[in-house]
Amino acid sequence: MPRRTSVTSCPSRRSLSGRSARQPMKHDTEKNKAQWKTMGPAKVAVPSQKNFLKKHSKEPKLPERKKEQDSKKLPALSVPQRTNNPVMGIQSKKNFINANVVAAVTALPKKPQPICVDTRQGDKYLLETSGLVQKYIKKKDYGVTPKYVTRRNEEKKRAQKEYEASILEHLQKAAMKQLSDEERTSLLQGLKKNWEEVYREFLCLPVEIDTISKRLYKEKLESQMRQLEHDIEVIEKHKIIYIANDCSNRQNQNKRSYFIP
């Protein structure tokens, strides 16, 4: 039997050269194939410790301000500058040790603060703020009424007097006036004269009252005569009569009301 030979066992030089050329290209395409479908590359380069993330590092920064060469100079200040130190030659001549000794000798001794001890354990408290010392009664204005209180009392008294005066004036205006004898006589004569005029009109009426207007007119005259007779009788019966001038609640202010005690 003849021996079989496989084609793949003996590749040609051309096929070997083409396969070797495609291998690196295939490797590169498989390496970067569909990286957006995964969580990224498997290995990520670790950042160095020197390039750590700083605060506000990613914010946009404004360009640095350039100094203007032609800017106006500020006027000179009248006060000395901070760098100008005073001359210490005059102060160095003073003897601070002797001055301190003299001040310590001539100074008054410090008085102890008065305290009060009320328990055997030695509990103490300040005597000045305890209320046991007569402090306020020694003042010049102790027990004197303040000025604002006296001024307020005077204003209250003045307002009370003005109120009482206004009430008295109102009562005097609204007080009833006693009718004198002459006025009483003249008033009585006027009422009688009015009664006579109304009676004369009543007598002039016809004997037969056949219309409604005549009947109403007759009733009106009769009521007027009845009222006048009543007033004349009251005035003749009483000698003392008071007249009230308060007609604010009346429609006719010229009308006067009389009061008989």
Order of alpha helices (4+ residues) and beta strands (2+ residues): alpha-alpha-alpha-beta-beta-alpha-beta-alpha-alpha-beta-beta
